[in-house]
Amino acid sequence: MHPLFTLEGRKAPHPIYKRLRAEEPVVQILEPYRKTPFWLLTRYADCVDMLRDPRFGKDFTKLPPEVKGRLRVADEFDVLGKHMLSADPPDHTRLRSLVAKAFTPQIVEGLRRRISTIAENLVSAAIAHDSSGMDIVSQFSYPLPVTVIAELLGVPASDQDDFRRWTTTLFTPADTEEKLANLRATGFAFLQYFMALIERRRAEARDDLVSALVAAEEGGDRLSTQELVGMLFLLLVAGHETTVNLITNGMLALMDHPEERERLVADPTLLESAIEEMLRYCGPVETTTYRFALEDVEMGGVTIRKDELVLASLLSADRDESRFPDPDRFDVGRKPNKHIAFGYGIHFCLGAPLARLEAAIAVETLLRRLPGMKLAVPREELEPSSMLLLLHAKKRLPIQF
């Protein structure tokens, strides 16, 4: 098993990436859970080149059956996967343009007051529950973005716990028959939930994103029911899971670097650059989702053959010594800071403005309301939330007030 897939590798991937950038910047690795080989890119320039190269695709219907067979888990996930993140132009262009209307700067800025209210209420609830401490993940950094995206979609807040359970299952390796069965059941639950939600909005439209997407489909934009389900799945999972990790990782970085935390508290104008440095230094997404070569492509002195799978490590690229001076230093005032934590090219994260706003409000609220916070457990006891490479996340982040 490659070191990145070990517990130590999941806890501390950066030393492994540093070696790979120096010795094997384009390396083929066997994904241990599905026994699938893929190419991993670790240098900034290679990652950017691949992400903007039209010779790499994401529409897996174009792959040979034997390759698709290794990646496909269940029919339910075929339906859930019909979204813009798994599409190539022109389908990607059409799908993205429909959803982009919900993430304009004006709409995102209009959410500021509601996000602030949610953040304040979460801290107050945590203090009321236990005046000595809290778990940032379960009591703050998860419920904040999931509440925001649920309200944006028009999903009842009462369903949040289901989403947390389902997404946790999605990011757990299905390396046993029991876990595989649980994964299939989760896919079916997601599918049933969104099908029912779409039908409710078809019967009675509301002022929410689901109703808007349903109307766009019926208005001639050719958004099929399958695409609707896939888009809602993507927006819900991507709309909260990455922001959970951004807030959690960012607060951990501030506790790891008390001098930078004091610098930020003393100068609140650094908040914007501090969020960008959190994205670079300890980004929420470790790797992109799979792409595959549409033809033979030479990259980093290696030939990636047609139909072979490729991942770009955003986490590694954003610590690349050739791109960022002193990359292992956490600097809340770092400028310029052209990280690729939100990806690059046509699949650049559509929700980046919302994630940045949520993180800025979250960090400001926590620093102001809990000025004496510190880790409640030894640093080495913090566990990764998943053994998959996709997310850079902690299962818990317990703090003392």
C-alpha positions as CSV (number, residue, x, y, z in Angstrom):
1,M,0.0,0.0,0.0
2,H,1.3,3.4,-0.9
3,P,2.2,5.5,2.2
4,L,-0.4,8.1,1.4
5,F,-3.1,5.5,2.1
6,T,-1.7,4.6,5.6
7,L,-3.1,6.2,8.8
8,E,0.2,8.1,9.2
9,G,-0.1,9.3,5.6
10,R,-3.6,10.5,6.1
11,K,-2.6,12.3,9.3
12,A,0.5,13.9,7.8
13,P,0.6,13.8,4.0
14,H,2.8,16.8,3.4
15,P,6.2,15.1,4.0
16,I,5.2,12.4,1.5
17,Y,4.2,15.0,-1.0
18,K,7.4,16.8,-0.6
19,R,9.4,13.7,-1.4
20,L,7.1,12.9,-4.4
21,R,7.6,16.5,-5.8
22,A,11.3,16.0,-5.6
23,E,11.6,12.4,-6.8
24,E,8.4,11.2,-8.5
25,P,6.3,14.2,-9.5
26,V,4.1,12.1,-11.8
27,V,3.7,8.7,-10.2
28,Q,1.4,5.8,-10.8
29,I,-0.3,4.5,-7.6
30,L,-2.7,1.6,-7.0
31,E,-5.8,2.8,-5.2
32,P,-6.1,0.0,-2.5
33,Y,-9.8,-0.2,-2.1
34,R,-10.9,-0.7,-5.6
35,K,-7.5,-1.9,-6.9
36,T,-7.5,0.8,-9.5
37,P,-4.2,2.3,-10.8
38,F,-4.1,6.1,-11.3
39,W,-1.5,8.7,-12.0
40,L,-0.9,11.3,-9.3
41,L,0.5,14.7,-10.1
42,T,2.1,16.6,-7.2
43,R,3.8,19.7,-8.7
44,Y,2.0,23.0,-9.2
45,A,2.8,23.4,-12.9
46,D,1.8,19.9,-13.8
47,C,-1.5,20.1,-11.9
48,V,-2.4,23.4,-13.6
49,D,-1.4,22.1,-17.0
50,M,-3.6,19.0,-16.6
51,L,-6.6,20.8,-15.2
52,R,-6.7,23.1,-18.2
53,D,-5.8,20.5,-20.8
54,P,-8.8,19.4,-23.0
55,R,-7.1,16.1,-23.6
56,F,-8.2,15.0,-20.1
57,G,-11.9,14.3,-19.6
58,K,-14.4,13.6,-16.8
59,D,-17.3,12.0,-18.6
60,F,-16.8,8.4,-17.7
61,T,-19.4,7.2,-20.2
62,K,-16.6,7.6,-22.7
63,L,-14.4,5.0,-20.9
64,P,-14.1,1.3,-22.0
65,P,-16.4,-1.0,-20.0
66,E,-13.5,-2.7,-18.2
67,V,-12.3,0.6,-16.8
68,K,-15.8,1.8,-15.8
69,G,-16.4,-1.5,-14.1
70,R,-13.6,-0.8,-11.6
71,L,-15.0,2.6,-10.7
72,R,-18.7,2.0,-10.7
73,V,-20.2,1.1,-7.3
74,A,-23.9,1.0,-7.9
75,D,-26.6,2.0,-10.4
76,E,-27.8,4.7,-7.9
77,F,-24.4,6.4,-8.2
78,D,-24.7,6.5,-12.0
79,V,-27.7,8.7,-11.5
80,L,-26.2,10.8,-8.7
81,G,-23.1,11.3,-10.9
82,K,-24.9,13.1,-13.7
83,H,-23.7,16.6,-12.8
84,M,-21.4,19.2,-14.1
85,L,-18.4,17.9,-12.2
86,S,-18.5,14.7,-14.2
87,A,-19.3,16.3,-17.5
88,D,-17.2,17.6,-20.4
89,P,-18.2,20.5,-22.8
90,P,-20.7,21.2,-24.2
91,D,-22.8,19.5,-21.5
92,H,-20.6,21.0,-18.7
93,T,-21.1,24.5,-20.1
94,R,-24.9,24.1,-20.2
95,L,-25.2,22.6,-16.7
96,R,-22.8,25.1,-15.1
97,S,-24.6,28.1,-16.6
98,L,-27.9,27.0,-15.0
99,V,-26.5,26.7,-11.5
100,A,-24.2,29.8,-11.8
101,K,-27.3,32.0,-11.5
102,A,-27.6,30.9,-7.8
103,F,-24.0,31.9,-6.9
104,T,-23.6,35.4,-8.3
105,P,-21.6,37.8,-6.0
106,Q,-24.8,39.7,-5.2
107,I,-26.7,36.6,-4.1
108,V,-23.8,35.4,-2.0
109,E,-23.3,38.7,-0.4
110,G,-27.0,38.8,0.4
111,L,-26.4,35.7,2.6
112,R,-23.9,37.4,4.9
113,R,-26.4,38.4,7.6
114,R,-28.0,35.0,7.7
115,I,-24.6,33.2,7.9
116,S,-23.5,35.5,10.7
117,T,-26.7,34.8,12.7
118,I,-26.2,31.0,12.3
119,A,-22.5,31.3,13.4
120,E,-23.4,33.3,16.5
121,N,-26.2,30.9,17.4
122,L,-24.0,27.9,17.1
123,V,-21.3,29.3,19.4
124,S,-24.0,30.4,22.0
125,A,-25.5,26.9,21.8
126,A,-22.2,25.2,22.3
127,I,-21.4,27.4,25.4
128,A,-24.8,26.7,26.8
129,H,-24.3,23.0,26.3
130,D,-20.8,23.0,28.0
131,S,-19.1,26.1,29.3
132,S,-15.7,24.4,29.2
133,G,-15.3,23.4,25.6
134,M,-16.7,22.0,22.3
135,D,-16.0,20.0,19.3
136,I,-15.6,22.5,16.5
137,V,-16.5,20.0,13.8
138,S,-19.8,18.6,15.0
139,Q,-20.9,21.7,16.9
140,F,-19.8,24.5,14.5
141,S,-18.0,23.8,11.2
142,Y,-20.4,21.1,10.0
143,P,-23.8,22.7,11.0
144,L,-22.9,26.2,9.6
145,P,-22.4,25.4,5.9
146,V,-24.9,22.6,5.8
147,T,-27.6,24.9,7.2
148,V,-26.7,27.5,4.6
149,I,-26.7,25.1,1.6
150,A,-29.9,23.4,2.8
151,E,-31.7,26.7,3.1
152,L,-30.4,27.7,-0.4
153,L,-31.7,24.5,-1.8
154,G,-35.0,24.6,0.1
155,V,-34.2,21.4,2.1
156,P,-35.7,21.2,5.7
157,A,-33.2,21.8,8.5
158,S,-34.5,18.6,10.1
159,D,-32.8,16.5,7.4
160,Q,-29.3,17.7,8.3
161,D,-28.4,14.7,10.4
162,D,-29.3,12.4,7.5
163,F,-27.0,14.3,5.2
164,R,-24.1,14.0,7.6
165,R,-24.6,10.3,8.0
166,W,-24.8,9.8,4.2
167,T,-21.8,11.9,3.3
168,T,-19.7,10.2,6.0
169,T,-20.5,6.9,4.4
170,L,-19.6,8.3,0.9
171,F,-16.1,9.1,2.1
172,T,-15.5,5.8,3.9
173,P,-13.6,3.2,1.8
174,A,-15.9,0.4,0.9
175,D,-13.3,-2.3,1.5
176,T,-15.7,-5.0,2.9
177,E,-19.0,-6.4,1.6
178,E,-20.8,-4.8,4.6
179,K,-19.4,-1.4,3.7
180,L,-20.2,-1.8,0.1
181,A,-23.8,-2.7,0.9
182,N,-24.0,0.3,3.2
183,L,-22.6,2.5,0.3
184,R,-25.3,1.2,-2.1
185,A,-28.0,1.8,0.5
186,T,-26.7,5.4,1.0
187,G,-26.8,6.0,-2.8
188,F,-30.4,4.7,-2.9
189,A,-31.4,6.9,0.1
190,F,-29.9,10.0,-1.6
191,L,-31.6,9.1,-4.8
192,Q,-35.0,8.6,-3.2
193,Y,-34.7,11.8,-1.2
194,F,-33.9,14.0,-4.2
195,M,-36.5,12.4,-6.4
196,A,-39.2,13.1,-3.8
197,L,-37.9,16.7,-3.3
198,I,-38.1,17.4,-7.1
199,E,-41.6,16.0,-7.3
200,R,-42.7,18.3,-4.4
201,R,-41.3,21.3,-6.2
202,R,-42.9,20.4,-9.5
203,A,-46.2,20.3,-7.7
204,E,-45.6,23.5,-5.7
205,A,-42.7,25.8,-6.6
206,R,-41.0,27.8,-3.9
207,D,-38.3,30.6,-3.8
208,D,-35.4,28.2,-3.7
209,L,-32.7,26.7,-6.0
210,V,-34.5,23.3,-6.5
211,S,-37.6,25.2,-7.8
212,A,-35.4,27.3,-10.0
213,L,-33.6,24.3,-11.5
214,V,-37.0,22.5,-12.0
215,A,-38.3,25.5,-13.8
216,A,-35.2,25.7,-16.0
217,E,-35.7,22.1,-17.0
218,E,-39.4,22.7,-17.9
219,G,-38.5,26.0,-19.6
220,G,-36.5,24.2,-22.3
221,D,-33.0,24.1,-20.9
222,R,-33.0,20.3,-21.4
223,L,-32.1,19.6,-17.8
224,S,-33.3,16.0,-17.3
225,T,-34.6,14.5,-14.1
226,Q,-31.4,12.5,-13.9
227,E,-29.3,15.7,-14.2
228,L,-31.5,17.4,-11.6
229,V,-30.9,14.7,-9.1
230,G,-27.1,14.7,-9.8
231,M,-26.9,18.4,-9.6
232,L,-28.7,18.5,-6.2
233,F,-26.4,15.7,-4.9
234,L,-23.3,17.7,-6.0
235,L,-24.5,21.0,-4.6
236,L,-25.4,19.4,-1.2
237,V,-22.2,17.4,-0.8
238,A,-19.7,19.9,-2.3
239,G,-21.7,22.8,-0.8
240,H,-21.0,21.8,2.8
241,E,-18.3,19.1,3.1
242,T,-15.4,21.2,1.7
243,T,-16.4,24.3,3.8
244,V,-16.5,22.1,7.0
245,N,-12.9,21.2,6.3
246,L,-11.8,24.8,5.5
247,I,-13.1,26.1,8.8
248,T,-11.8,23.2,10.8
249,N,-8.3,23.1,9.2
250,G,-8.1,26.9,9.4
251,M,-8.8,27.0,13.1
252,L,-6.3,24.2,13.7
253,A,-3.7,26.2,11.8
254,L,-4.3,29.2,14.0
255,M,-4.0,27.2,17.1
256,D,-0.8,25.6,15.7
257,H,0.6,29.0,15.0
258,P,-0.3,31.3,18.0
259,E,1.8,34.2,16.7
260,E,-0.1,34.3,13.5
261,R,-3.4,34.0,15.4
262,E,-2.4,37.0,17.6
263,R,-1.4,38.9,14.4
264,L,-4.8,38.3,12.9
265,V,-6.7,39.3,16.1
266,A,-4.6,42.5,16.3
267,D,-5.2,43.4,12.6
268,P,-8.7,42.2,11.4
269,T,-7.9,43.6,7.9
270,L,-5.8,40.5,7.4
271,L,-8.9,38.2,7.5
272,E,-9.2,38.0,3.7
273,S,-5.6,37.0,3.2
274,A,-5.7,34.7,6.2
275,I,-8.6,32.7,4.6
276,E,-6.5,32.5,1.4
277,E,-3.5,31.2,3.4
278,M,-5.7,28.6,5.1
279,L,-6.9,27.4,1.6
280,R,-3.2,27.1,0.5
281,Y,-1.6,25.8,3.6
282,C,-4.2,23.3,4.8
283,G,-6.8,23.2,2.0
284,P,-10.1,21.3,2.4
285,V,-9.6,19.2,-0.7
286,E,-6.6,17.0,-1.0
287,T,-7.0,15.8,-4.6
288,T,-9.3,16.5,-7.6
289,T,-11.8,13.9,-8.6
290,Y,-10.7,11.5,-11.3
291,R,-10.0,12.6,-14.9
292,F,-8.8,10.3,-17.7
293,A,-6.7,10.8,-20.7
294,L,-8.6,11.1,-24.0
295,E,-5.4,10.3,-25.9
296,D,-1.8,9.6,-25.0
297,V,-0.4,12.6,-23.2
298,E,3.2,13.3,-22.0
299,M,3.4,15.0,-18.7
300,G,6.4,15.5,-16.4
301,G,8.5,13.2,-18.6
302,V,5.9,10.4,-18.3
303,T,3.5,9.2,-20.9
304,I,-0.1,8.9,-19.6
305,R,-1.9,6.4,-21.9
306,K,-5.4,6.9,-23.3
307,D,-8.1,5.9,-20.8
308,E,-5.7,5.9,-17.8
309,L,-6.9,7.7,-14.7
310,V,-5.3,10.9,-13.3
311,L,-5.5,12.9,-10.0
312,A,-4.0,16.2,-9.2
313,S,-3.0,16.8,-5.6
314,L,-4.1,20.3,-4.8
315,L,-2.7,20.0,-1.4
316,S,0.8,19.2,-2.7
317,A,0.6,21.8,-5.5
318,D,-0.1,24.5,-2.9
319,R,3.1,23.6,-1.0
320,D,5.3,23.5,-4.2
321,E,8.6,25.1,-3.4
322,S,9.0,26.4,-7.0
323,R,5.8,28.3,-6.7
324,F,5.5,29.6,-3.1
325,P,8.4,31.1,-1.1
326,D,8.9,29.2,2.2
327,P,5.8,27.1,1.5
328,D,5.7,25.3,4.8
329,R,5.3,28.6,6.7
330,F,1.8,29.7,7.7
331,D,1.6,33.4,7.0
332,V,-1.8,35.1,7.4
333,G,-0.6,38.1,5.4
334,R,0.9,36.1,2.4
335,K,0.6,37.9,-0.9
336,P,0.5,37.1,-3.7
337,N,-1.1,33.7,-3.0
338,K,-2.3,32.1,-6.3
339,H,-3.2,28.7,-4.7
340,I,-5.4,26.2,-6.5
341,A,-7.4,25.0,-3.5
342,F,-10.6,25.5,-5.5
343,G,-9.3,23.8,-8.6
344,Y,-8.4,25.4,-11.9
345,G,-9.9,25.7,-15.4
346,I,-13.5,25.0,-16.4
347,H,-14.2,23.0,-13.2
348,F,-13.1,25.7,-10.8
349,C,-15.3,25.5,-7.8
350,L,-18.6,27.4,-8.5
351,G,-19.2,27.8,-4.8
352,A,-15.8,29.4,-4.0
353,P,-17.3,32.9,-3.1
354,L,-19.8,31.3,-0.7
355,A,-17.1,29.1,0.9
356,R,-14.8,32.1,1.3
357,L,-17.6,34.2,2.9
358,E,-18.7,31.3,5.3
359,A,-15.1,30.7,6.3
360,A,-14.4,34.5,7.0
361,I,-17.5,34.8,9.1
362,A,-16.8,31.5,11.0
363,V,-13.2,32.4,11.8
364,E,-14.0,36.0,12.9
365,T,-16.9,34.7,15.1
366,L,-14.8,32.0,16.8
367,L,-11.8,34.3,17.4
368,R,-14.1,37.0,18.9
369,R,-16.3,34.8,20.9
370,L,-13.7,32.3,22.1
371,P,-10.5,34.2,22.5
372,G,-8.9,31.7,24.9
373,M,-9.5,28.6,22.8
374,K,-6.9,25.8,22.7
375,L,-6.8,22.2,21.7
376,A,-8.3,19.9,24.3
377,V,-6.3,16.8,23.2
378,P,-2.7,16.2,22.1
379,R,-2.2,17.3,18.5
380,E,-1.1,13.7,17.4
381,E,-4.5,12.3,18.6
382,L,-6.5,14.2,15.9
383,E,-7.8,11.6,13.4
384,P,-8.4,12.0,9.7
385,S,-12.1,11.8,8.8
386,S,-11.5,9.5,5.8
387,M,-8.8,7.2,4.5
388,L,-9.6,8.3,0.9
389,L,-7.4,10.9,-0.8
390,L,-10.1,13.3,-1.8
391,L,-10.6,15.3,1.3
392,H,-8.1,16.8,3.8
393,A,-10.2,16.6,6.9
394,K,-10.3,15.9,10.7
395,K,-12.9,13.7,12.3
396,R,-13.1,15.9,15.4
397,L,-11.4,19.1,16.7
398,P,-12.1,19.3,20.4
399,I,-11.2,22.6,22.0
400,Q,-11.2,24.1,25.5
401,F,-12.6,27.6,26.0
